[in-house]
Every structure is written in structure tokens, then in C-alpha cells.
Amino acid sequence: MDLITNLGVGFSVALTFQNVLYALIGCLLGTLIGVLPGIGPVATIAMLLPTTYVLPPVSALIMLAGIYYGAQYGGSTTAILVNLPGESSSVVTALDGYQMARKGRAGAALGMAAIGSFIAGTFSTLLVAAFAPPLSEAALKFGPADYFSLMILGLIAAVVLAHGSVLKAIAMIILGIALGLVGTDVNSGVARYSFDTPELTDGIGFVAVAMGIFGIGEILINLERGEAREVFTSKVGKLLPSWQDFKHSFGAIARGTGLGSLLGVLPGGGALLASFSSYSLEKKLAGANADPPFGKGNIRGVAAPESANNAGAQTSFIPLLTLGIPPNAVMALMVGAMTIHNIQPGPQVITANPQLFWGLIASMWVGNLMLVILNLPLIGMWVQLLKIPYRLLYPMILVFCCIGVYTVNNNTFDVWVIAAFGVIGYIFAKLECEPAPLLLGFILGPMMEENLRRALLLSRGDPMVFLQRPISATMLVLSVLLLIVLALPAIRKKREETFVED
């Protein structure tokens, strides 16, 4: 009964004209950047963080959340029509979706992607509403030692689940933690790693780091890529899939939703891992009897990953809102947005800001409904946007980044910072280093230090406090087990195969 009452409060907030408008803006922007390859929700949210200063906290978070799950919808459009995923989680959607488009069934693929996304988004939002409050109550019992151990577990899980080299992921996390420690020590008041630069005594700006690595860095990488593309728009066909398509896809949607909901909660998981894992699962379940084979236009290869990536996008809000720990790069940016409005993410959000918490959850239902209405009828318009030359698009993004970061502190130093991190982001991409773990380390590093020092202060310097508290000891044991599992050759090989599809 409390859940229904709380959702009533949430819908009363989400359905105000202002919040519906910002949900619509977020969904439109999310779909747009999902359609346009090479931008992505991380870069877009990073660029828009400065604009949230002037918005009410609820409206700002509703808009940013709409961008995130809207990008999952939009990414499928280019994956199916152009074989060029607009969003990284839509990579596997292109394998079968593009083949369906080549056979004149682009409409059925687009329709199934939208329907699967809506079903998954609706179900996973219900999970967030049901499980977030009890998890928040449990999190209130956490002490500093428990939070420190939980963050250690989160960072190790991010390494395990990150695609690419394990050593590179660890290096990115350590670098992120080091960057997060730049600034004035809150206990001693001594400037650390500032190199006598006054602008660094307050630390490196989160917005500048995110914009540089994910905004400017992405632009530099995408400028190297060609613009030749073959768009299948002449034979899109009817957008409503046939009853036979629904029969074949229903199980895939259910399995993708369940798997995505689970993986979205895990640090480093989210939409990307969910889409790859669900596709692998469907491919193995179908075996050699799949008709048509996977990779040759099987509609289950569209329904499963699209359901999984939307479910993963929604449930990734659970650790953010209940524990204050971001499971992926987008949620790290959401922490930045909440901090801008002096809101401490974590278990106290539900009690201290119930309208924000429940309003955000209710807005996810509103946003998912908007996205179905927006995506299917407006596919023709989204396809026209694919014709915008990158040479015109990227200079506008670059100018927007510089203006946005300058307005945060009215300081030209921040513009130089994003330029420097843009080059760093480009170098990371050329070295095949995934930058998302760096952002997680940058956010969690100062929080880990604070809880470590607080725990040692309360225990009078006794490090055994981390093993004496049951919750902390459990987290550390799980961390060690994860490291042992990761060291096993068979597990390492399987982990690499998960992110590779022929």
C-alpha cells in the first residue's frame, strides 16, 4: 500500500507541466544523440551539466535521466538502418537488425526494438520502485568502514565487468582516484598535487573532466572516421511487427528484461554488458536450429538486446539512489548533477527528498511512453538527421562544450582543462583504454578516502575494524573472491568472448 501511495506522490510531481516538458526535452535529446553516431549519452549529459544550475533539482534529474534511457531507444535506429550503432549498447542490435533492413523488414525491426524497450523499461522501473526503499533502509545501517569496503567491491566489480584489458581498467581506476585527490585536504587544509596552481586548490572540476574525456575526446576520435553510409529507408515497411514476430520475440524480451535488470545494478555493468549478454544467451538457446540464423536477420537478435539495454539503464539508478554509489559513467554524471544542487546521493534521498526520489521514478514511466510515441512516427525525421555532415555537427558541439564549462565558474582555466582532457581522452581511445572506470574512480576516490579516514578515526587507528564489522567483512571477502575468479584463465577467456560477436 505504501508503494501505491508513494507512486501517487511521484506521479503528482512527474505530471506537472514543467516536469513533463523537461522529460520530453530529455527524451528528444536522448533519441537525437542516440541516432547521431559518435556522441552518446555520457558526452551529452556532461555537456548539459552546467545548464542544470538554473533548473529545479527534480526537473534537472528528470531531463538527464530521459537523455540516458532515450539514447538506448535512439541507438537502435541507426544500428538497424545504417549498421552504425548510435549508442554503444546498440552494437549487437546491428548484427540482426541491419540484416532485417536489407531484406525489407526494417519496419518490423524498428517496431520490435521500440516495443521491447517499452516493456523492459516499464518492468524495470517497477523493480526500482519496489526494491529501492528497502535497500535504502538497509543502507542507513552502514558505517564508514562498510561504505569503504562497498566502494572497494564496486571498483573491483567494475574492473571485472569492464570490456577490454583488465590491467588497463585497473590503471584507469587508479588514475581516476589520483585525479580525485587533487585539491585541499579537508582535515589538514594543505593543498595536495596542486603544483602551486591556485585554480587546482579546489580540485579538478568534475564537469571539465567529463566534458573533456567524453565530449572533446569523442569528437577527435570520430573526426578520423569516414562518413560513407548506406541507409535503408526506401523499404522500411510497416512498423507493427506481425503476430508471428511477437510469438518468436516474447521469450527473448522476457529474458532480456530479466538479465538486463540484474546486470544494470552491478558496478560496471549497465546497458552495455546487458545487451551483449542477452544476445549471447539467445544465440546459445537457439543453437543451430535458429531460422533465420543469428546474424542473418533473426528478430530475437533485436528484441533481446534492446530489452536488456533499456532494463539495465533503468535499474542502474538503484545503487545510485540507495547507496550513493554510481555503477557506471552516466550514473557518475548524475552524482555530479545532484551535487550541483547540494543533494547527497544515498539512502537519505528517500527520506530527505521524497518528491525528488518518487518524482524521478514516476517520470521513467512517463518517459518510456513518450519514447514509444516519439520513435515510431518520427523515424523519417530521425533518418533525415543522419544526413547532417559531421564537419558541421562537431564544431557546434565543441563551442557548446567550451561555453558550458566556462559558465560553471566563469574561469578560462576550465576551458584549458577540458582541452587537456580532450587530448587525454583521445590518447586513451587510441590505446584502447576504456575511460568509464576513470570517471568512477574520480567520483569514488574522495568518498573512499573520507570513509577510510573516518573509520580509522572511530577505531583509533585499528585497521581490523574493516574485518570486525560483518557488512564490511562480507564486502571484502566478496572483493577477494572476485579477484580470484578473475585470475582464473577460463573465466578471463569467457569474459573476453562476452564482448566479441562475429
C-alpha positions as CSV (number, residue, x, y, z in Angstrom):
1,M,0.0,0.0,0.0
2,D,2.9,2.3,0.8
3,L,4.3,1.7,-2.7
4,I,1.0,2.8,-4.3
5,T,0.9,5.9,-2.1
6,N,4.5,6.8,-2.9
7,L,3.9,6.3,-6.6
8,G,0.9,8.6,-6.3
9,V,3.2,11.3,-4.9
10,G,5.7,10.6,-7.7
11,F,3.1,11.0,-10.5
12,S,1.8,14.2,-8.9
13,V,5.4,15.5,-9.3
14,A,6.2,14.0,-12.7
15,L,2.9,15.0,-14.3
16,T,3.3,18.7,-13.6
17,F,3.6,20.7,-16.9
18,Q,7.2,21.8,-16.1
19,N,8.4,18.2,-15.4
20,V,6.6,16.7,-18.4
21,L,8.2,19.4,-20.6
22,Y,11.7,18.5,-19.3
23,A,11.0,14.8,-19.6
24,L,10.0,15.5,-23.2
25,I,13.2,17.5,-23.8
26,G,15.3,14.8,-22.3
27,C,13.7,12.0,-24.4
28,L,14.1,14.1,-27.6
29,L,17.7,14.9,-26.8
30,G,18.4,11.3,-25.9
31,T,16.8,9.9,-29.1
32,L,18.7,12.5,-31.1
33,I,22.1,11.7,-29.7
34,G,21.3,8.0,-29.9
35,V,20.5,8.5,-33.6
36,L,23.7,10.5,-34.3
37,P,26.6,8.1,-34.1
38,G,29.7,9.1,-32.1
39,I,28.1,11.4,-29.4
40,G,26.5,9.2,-26.8
41,P,24.7,9.9,-23.5
42,V,27.8,10.4,-21.4
43,A,29.1,13.2,-23.6
44,T,25.7,14.8,-23.9
45,I,25.0,14.7,-20.2
46,A,28.5,16.0,-19.5
47,M,27.9,19.0,-21.8
48,L,24.5,19.7,-20.3
49,L,25.5,19.6,-16.6
50,P,26.2,23.4,-16.5
51,T,22.6,24.1,-17.7
52,T,21.2,22.3,-14.7
53,Y,22.3,25.0,-12.4
54,V,19.3,27.1,-13.3
55,L,16.8,24.2,-13.2
56,P,14.9,22.9,-10.1
57,P,16.6,19.6,-8.9
58,V,13.7,17.3,-9.9
59,S,13.4,18.8,-13.4
60,A,17.2,18.6,-13.9
61,L,17.4,14.9,-13.0
62,I,14.2,14.0,-14.9
63,M,15.8,15.6,-18.1
64,L,19.2,13.9,-17.6
65,A,17.5,10.5,-16.9
66,G,15.4,11.0,-20.1
67,I,18.6,11.6,-22.1
68,Y,20.1,8.3,-20.7
69,Y,17.3,5.9,-21.5
70,G,16.2,7.9,-24.6
71,A,19.7,7.2,-26.1
72,Q,19.0,3.5,-25.7
73,Y,15.9,3.9,-27.9
74,G,17.6,6.1,-30.5
75,G,20.7,4.0,-30.8
76,S,18.7,1.2,-32.4
77,T,17.5,3.4,-35.3
78,T,21.0,3.8,-36.8
79,A,22.0,0.3,-35.8
80,I,19.1,-1.1,-37.9
81,L,19.0,1.3,-40.8
82,V,22.7,2.2,-41.2
83,N,24.6,-0.6,-39.5
84,L,26.3,2.2,-37.4
85,P,25.2,2.0,-33.8
86,G,24.4,5.4,-32.4
87,E,25.0,4.2,-28.9
88,S,27.5,1.5,-27.7
89,S,24.8,-0.7,-26.2
90,S,23.2,-1.0,-29.7
91,V,26.2,-2.7,-31.2
92,V,24.7,-6.1,-31.1
93,T,21.3,-4.9,-32.3
94,A,23.0,-4.0,-35.6
95,L,24.0,-7.7,-36.2
96,D,20.5,-8.8,-37.0
97,G,18.6,-5.5,-37.3
98,Y,20.7,-4.4,-40.3
99,Q,20.2,-7.7,-42.0
100,M,16.4,-7.4,-41.5
101,A,16.6,-3.9,-43.1
102,R,18.5,-5.4,-46.1
103,K,15.6,-7.9,-46.5
104,G,13.0,-5.1,-46.5
105,R,11.9,-5.7,-42.8
106,A,13.4,-2.6,-41.3
107,G,10.0,-1.5,-40.0
108,A,9.4,-4.8,-38.1
109,A,12.9,-4.5,-36.6
110,L,12.3,-0.9,-35.5
111,G,8.9,-1.7,-34.2
112,M,10.1,-4.7,-32.2
113,A,13.0,-2.6,-30.8
114,A,10.6,0.1,-29.5
115,I,8.1,-2.4,-28.1
116,G,10.8,-4.5,-26.4
117,S,12.3,-1.4,-25.0
118,F,9.0,-0.1,-23.6
119,I,8.1,-3.4,-21.9
120,A,11.6,-3.7,-20.4
121,G,11.6,-0.1,-19.3
122,T,8.2,-0.4,-17.6
123,F,9.0,-3.6,-15.8
124,S,12.5,-2.5,-14.6
125,T,11.1,0.9,-13.4
126,L,8.7,-1.1,-11.2
127,L,11.7,-3.0,-9.8
128,V,13.4,0.3,-8.9
129,A,10.2,1.5,-7.2
130,A,9.8,-1.8,-5.2
131,F,13.4,-2.5,-4.2
132,A,15.0,0.9,-3.7
133,P,13.2,1.8,-0.5
134,P,14.1,-1.4,1.5
135,L,17.7,-1.1,0.2
136,S,17.8,2.4,1.4
137,E,16.7,1.4,4.8
138,A,19.4,-1.3,5.0
139,A,22.0,1.2,3.8
140,L,21.2,3.5,6.7
141,K,22.8,0.9,8.9
142,F,26.1,1.2,7.0
143,G,29.1,2.8,8.9
144,P,32.2,4.4,7.4
145,A,34.0,1.0,7.3
146,D,31.1,-0.6,5.5
147,Y,30.9,2.2,2.9
148,F,34.7,2.0,2.2
149,S,34.5,-1.8,1.7
150,L,31.4,-1.4,-0.5
151,M,33.3,1.0,-2.7
152,I,36.2,-1.4,-2.9
153,L,33.8,-4.1,-4.1
154,G,32.2,-1.7,-6.6
155,L,35.5,-0.7,-8.2
156,I,36.7,-4.4,-8.4
157,A,33.4,-5.4,-10.0
158,A,33.8,-2.5,-12.4
159,V,37.1,-4.0,-13.4
160,V,35.7,-7.5,-13.8
161,L,32.7,-6.3,-15.9
162,A,34.5,-3.6,-18.0
163,H,35.3,-4.7,-21.5
164,G,38.9,-4.7,-22.7
165,S,42.1,-5.3,-20.8
166,V,41.9,-5.9,-17.0
167,L,45.2,-4.1,-16.4
168,K,44.1,-1.1,-18.4
169,A,40.8,-0.9,-16.5
170,I,42.7,-1.1,-13.2
171,A,45.1,1.6,-14.4
172,M,42.1,3.8,-15.3
173,I,40.6,3.4,-11.9
174,I,43.8,4.2,-10.1
175,L,44.3,7.3,-12.3
176,G,40.8,8.4,-11.6
177,I,41.3,8.1,-7.8
178,A,44.6,10.1,-8.1
179,L,42.9,12.9,-10.0
180,G,40.1,12.9,-7.4
181,L,42.6,13.6,-4.6
182,V,43.9,16.8,-6.2
183,G,42.9,19.8,-4.1
184,T,42.9,20.9,-0.5
185,D,42.9,18.2,2.2
186,V,39.7,18.8,4.3
187,N,41.4,17.6,7.5
188,S,44.8,19.4,7.4
189,G,43.9,22.3,5.0
190,V,47.1,21.5,3.0
191,A,46.9,21.7,-0.8
192,R,47.7,18.3,-2.5
193,Y,49.1,17.9,-6.0
194,S,48.1,21.4,-7.0
195,F,51.7,22.3,-8.1
196,D,51.3,25.9,-6.8
197,T,48.4,26.4,-9.2
198,P,45.7,28.4,-7.4
199,E,42.9,27.0,-9.6
200,L,43.7,23.5,-8.5
201,T,43.4,24.1,-4.8
202,D,39.7,23.4,-5.1
203,G,40.4,20.3,-7.1
204,I,39.9,19.4,-10.7
205,G,36.3,20.2,-11.9
206,F,34.2,17.1,-12.5
207,V,32.3,18.8,-15.3
208,A,35.6,19.7,-17.1
209,V,37.0,16.2,-16.8
210,A,33.8,14.6,-18.1
211,M,33.4,17.1,-20.9
212,G,37.0,16.7,-22.0
213,I,37.2,13.0,-22.0
214,F,33.8,12.1,-23.2
215,G,33.0,15.2,-25.3
216,I,36.1,16.6,-26.9
217,G,37.9,13.2,-26.9
218,E,34.9,11.6,-28.7
219,I,34.9,14.4,-31.3
220,L,38.6,13.9,-32.0
221,I,38.1,10.1,-32.5
222,N,35.1,10.5,-34.7
223,L,36.8,13.0,-36.9
224,E,39.1,10.2,-38.0
225,R,36.2,8.1,-39.2
226,G,34.6,8.3,-42.7
227,E,31.1,9.4,-43.3
228,A,30.2,6.9,-46.0
229,R,27.0,5.1,-45.0
230,E,24.2,3.1,-46.7
231,V,20.8,4.0,-45.3
232,F,17.9,1.6,-45.9
233,T,14.9,4.0,-45.8
234,S,13.2,3.3,-49.1
235,K,11.8,-0.1,-47.9
236,V,11.2,0.4,-44.2
237,G,7.8,-1.3,-44.4
238,K,5.1,-1.3,-41.7
239,L,6.3,-0.6,-38.2
240,L,4.0,-3.0,-36.4
241,P,5.6,-6.5,-36.2
242,S,3.4,-9.5,-37.2
243,W,1.9,-11.9,-34.7
244,Q,4.5,-14.4,-35.7
245,D,7.2,-11.9,-34.8
246,F,5.6,-11.4,-31.4
247,K,5.5,-15.1,-30.7
248,H,9.2,-15.6,-31.6
249,S,10.2,-12.5,-29.6
250,F,8.2,-12.7,-26.4
251,G,10.6,-15.1,-24.6
252,A,13.6,-13.1,-25.8
253,I,12.0,-9.9,-24.4
254,A,11.3,-11.5,-21.1
255,R,14.8,-13.0,-20.8
256,G,16.4,-9.8,-21.9
257,T,14.4,-7.7,-19.4
258,G,15.3,-10.1,-16.5
259,L,19.0,-10.2,-17.4
260,G,19.3,-6.5,-18.1
261,S,17.5,-5.7,-14.8
262,L,20.1,-7.8,-12.9
263,L,23.2,-6.6,-14.7
264,G,22.2,-2.9,-14.5
265,V,22.6,-3.0,-10.7
266,L,26.1,-4.3,-10.9
267,P,29.0,-1.7,-10.9
268,G,30.5,-1.5,-14.4
269,G,27.5,-3.4,-15.9
270,G,24.6,-1.4,-17.1
271,A,23.1,-1.3,-20.6
272,L,26.3,-2.3,-22.5
273,L,27.0,-5.6,-20.7
274,A,23.3,-6.4,-20.6
275,S,22.9,-6.1,-24.4
276,F,25.9,-8.3,-25.1
277,S,25.0,-10.9,-22.5
278,S,21.3,-11.2,-23.6
279,Y,22.4,-11.6,-27.3
280,S,24.8,-14.3,-26.3
281,L,22.1,-16.1,-24.3
282,E,19.6,-16.0,-27.1
283,K,22.2,-17.3,-29.6
284,K,23.1,-20.2,-27.3
285,L,19.4,-21.1,-26.6
286,A,18.5,-21.1,-30.3
287,G,21.6,-23.2,-31.3
288,A,22.0,-24.3,-34.8
289,N,18.2,-24.6,-35.4
290,A,17.6,-20.8,-35.5
291,D,15.6,-19.8,-38.6
292,P,16.9,-17.4,-39.8
293,P,20.3,-17.9,-38.1
294,F,21.5,-15.2,-35.7
295,G,23.5,-12.6,-37.6
296,K,21.3,-13.2,-40.7
297,G,18.1,-11.3,-39.6
298,N,16.7,-13.1,-36.6
299,I,14.2,-10.8,-34.9
300,R,15.1,-12.3,-31.5
301,G,18.6,-10.7,-32.1
302,V,16.9,-7.3,-32.0
303,A,14.3,-7.9,-29.3
304,A,16.7,-9.4,-26.6
305,P,19.5,-6.8,-26.6
306,E,17.1,-3.8,-26.9
307,S,15.0,-5.1,-24.0
308,A,18.2,-5.8,-22.0
309,N,19.9,-2.4,-22.5
310,N,16.7,-0.5,-21.5
311,A,16.2,-2.6,-18.4
312,G,19.9,-2.1,-17.5
313,A,19.6,1.6,-18.0
314,Q,16.7,1.9,-15.6
315,T,17.9,-0.4,-12.8
316,S,21.3,1.3,-12.7
317,F,19.5,4.0,-10.8
318,I,19.1,1.6,-7.8
319,P,22.7,1.7,-6.4
320,L,22.9,5.4,-7.1
321,L,19.7,6.3,-5.2
322,T,20.1,3.7,-2.4
323,L,23.8,3.6,-1.7
324,G,25.0,6.8,-3.4
325,I,27.4,4.7,-5.5
326,P,27.4,5.1,-9.3
327,P,27.5,1.8,-11.2
328,N,28.6,3.4,-14.5
329,A,29.8,6.6,-16.1
330,V,26.3,8.0,-16.7
331,M,25.4,7.5,-13.1
332,A,28.6,9.2,-12.1
333,L,27.5,12.2,-14.0
334,M,24.1,12.0,-12.2
335,V,26.1,12.2,-8.9
336,G,27.6,15.4,-10.3
337,A,24.2,16.8,-11.1
338,M,22.9,16.0,-7.6
339,T,26.0,17.5,-6.0
340,I,25.4,20.7,-8.0
341,H,22.0,21.0,-6.3
342,N,23.5,20.2,-2.8
343,I,21.8,16.8,-2.8
344,Q,23.8,14.0,-1.2
345,P,23.1,10.8,-3.2
346,G,22.4,7.8,-0.9
347,P,19.9,6.3,1.4
348,Q,18.8,9.7,2.9
349,V,17.4,10.8,-0.5
350,I,14.2,8.9,0.0
351,T,13.5,10.5,3.5
352,A,15.0,13.9,2.9
353,N,13.7,14.4,-0.7
354,P,10.8,12.0,-1.2
355,Q,9.3,14.2,-4.0
356,L,12.6,14.1,-5.9
357,F,13.0,10.3,-5.5
358,W,9.5,9.3,-6.4
359,G,9.1,12.0,-9.0
360,L,12.2,10.7,-10.8
361,I,10.9,7.1,-10.7
362,A,7.4,8.1,-12.0
363,S,9.0,10.2,-14.7
364,M,10.6,7.0,-16.1
365,W,7.2,5.6,-16.9
366,V,6.2,8.9,-18.5
367,G,9.4,9.0,-20.5
368,N,9.1,5.4,-21.7
369,L,5.6,6.1,-23.0
370,M,6.9,9.3,-24.7
371,L,9.7,7.4,-26.4
372,V,7.4,4.9,-28.0
373,I,5.1,7.7,-29.3
374,L,8.1,9.7,-30.5
375,N,10.3,7.0,-32.0
376,L,7.9,5.1,-34.3
377,P,6.0,8.0,-36.0
378,L,9.1,10.2,-36.3
379,I,11.5,7.7,-37.7
380,G,11.6,9.5,-41.0
381,M,12.7,12.7,-39.2
382,W,15.5,10.9,-37.3
383,V,16.7,9.4,-40.5
384,Q,17.0,12.8,-42.1
385,L,19.2,13.9,-39.2
386,L,21.7,11.2,-40.3
387,K,22.4,13.4,-43.3
388,I,24.0,16.2,-41.2
389,P,27.7,16.3,-42.1
390,Y,30.0,15.7,-39.2
391,R,32.1,18.7,-40.3
392,L,29.1,20.9,-39.4
393,L,28.0,19.0,-36.3
394,Y,31.2,18.7,-34.3
395,P,32.3,22.4,-34.3
396,M,28.9,23.2,-32.8
397,I,29.4,20.6,-30.1
398,L,32.9,21.9,-29.4
399,V,31.7,25.5,-29.0
400,F,28.9,24.3,-26.7
401,C,31.4,22.4,-24.5
402,C,33.6,25.4,-24.1
403,I,30.7,27.8,-23.3
404,G,29.2,25.3,-20.9
405,V,32.3,24.7,-18.9
406,Y,33.2,28.4,-18.8
407,T,29.8,29.3,-17.3
408,V,30.3,26.9,-14.3
409,N,33.0,29.1,-12.6
410,N,33.4,31.9,-15.2
411,N,37.0,30.8,-15.4
412,T,39.1,30.3,-18.6
413,F,41.3,27.8,-16.8
414,D,38.4,25.3,-17.0
415,V,38.4,25.7,-20.8
416,W,42.1,24.7,-20.8
417,V,41.3,21.8,-18.6
418,I,38.7,20.3,-21.0
419,A,41.1,20.8,-23.9
420,A,43.8,18.9,-22.0
421,F,41.4,16.1,-21.0
422,G,40.1,16.0,-24.6
423,V,43.6,15.2,-25.8
424,I,44.0,12.7,-22.9
425,G,40.7,11.1,-23.9
426,Y,41.9,10.8,-27.5
427,I,45.1,9.1,-26.4
428,F,43.1,6.7,-24.2
429,A,40.9,5.8,-27.2
430,K,44.0,5.2,-29.4
431,L,45.5,3.0,-26.6
432,E,42.1,1.1,-26.3
433,C,41.7,2.2,-22.6
434,E,38.1,2.5,-21.6
435,P,37.6,5.9,-19.9
436,A,34.5,5.0,-17.9
437,P,36.4,3.3,-15.0
438,L,38.5,6.6,-14.7
439,L,35.3,8.5,-14.1
440,L,34.1,6.0,-11.5
441,G,37.5,6.3,-9.7
442,F,37.3,10.1,-9.9
443,I,33.9,10.1,-8.2
444,L,34.5,7.3,-5.7
445,G,38.2,8.2,-4.8
446,P,37.4,11.2,-2.5
447,M,34.5,9.3,-0.9
448,M,36.7,6.3,-0.2
449,E,39.3,8.4,1.4
450,E,36.7,10.2,3.6
451,N,35.2,6.9,4.8
452,L,38.6,5.3,5.3
453,R,39.9,8.1,7.5
454,R,36.6,8.3,9.4
455,A,36.6,4.6,10.1
456,L,40.2,4.7,11.3
457,L,39.4,7.7,13.4
458,L,36.5,6.0,15.1
459,S,38.5,2.8,15.7
460,R,41.5,4.8,17.0
461,G,43.7,3.7,14.1
462,D,42.8,-0.1,14.3
463,P,42.6,-1.4,10.7
464,M,40.9,-4.6,12.0
465,V,37.6,-2.5,12.1
466,F,37.1,-3.4,8.4
467,L,37.1,-7.1,9.3
468,Q,35.2,-6.8,12.7
469,R,32.1,-5.3,11.2
470,P,30.0,-8.1,9.5
471,I,28.9,-6.0,6.5
472,S,32.4,-4.7,5.8
473,A,34.0,-8.1,6.2
474,T,31.4,-9.6,3.8
475,M,32.2,-6.9,1.1
476,L,35.9,-7.5,1.4
477,V,35.5,-11.3,1.2
478,L,33.4,-10.8,-2.0
479,S,36.1,-8.5,-3.4
480,V,38.8,-11.1,-2.8
481,L,36.6,-13.8,-4.4
482,L,36.1,-11.6,-7.4
483,L,39.8,-11.1,-7.8
484,I,40.4,-14.9,-7.5
485,V,37.7,-15.6,-10.1
486,L,39.1,-13.0,-12.4
487,A,42.5,-14.6,-12.2
488,L,41.2,-18.0,-13.5
489,P,42.2,-18.5,-17.1
490,A,38.8,-19.9,-18.1
491,I,37.0,-17.0,-16.6
492,R,39.3,-14.5,-18.3
493,K,38.7,-16.1,-21.7
494,K,34.9,-16.2,-21.2
495,R,34.9,-12.5,-20.1
496,E,36.7,-11.6,-23.4
497,E,34.3,-13.6,-25.5
498,T,31.3,-11.9,-24.0
499,F,32.1,-8.7,-25.7
500,V,33.0,-10.1,-29.0
501,E,30.4,-11.2,-31.5
502,D,31.1,-12.3,-35.1
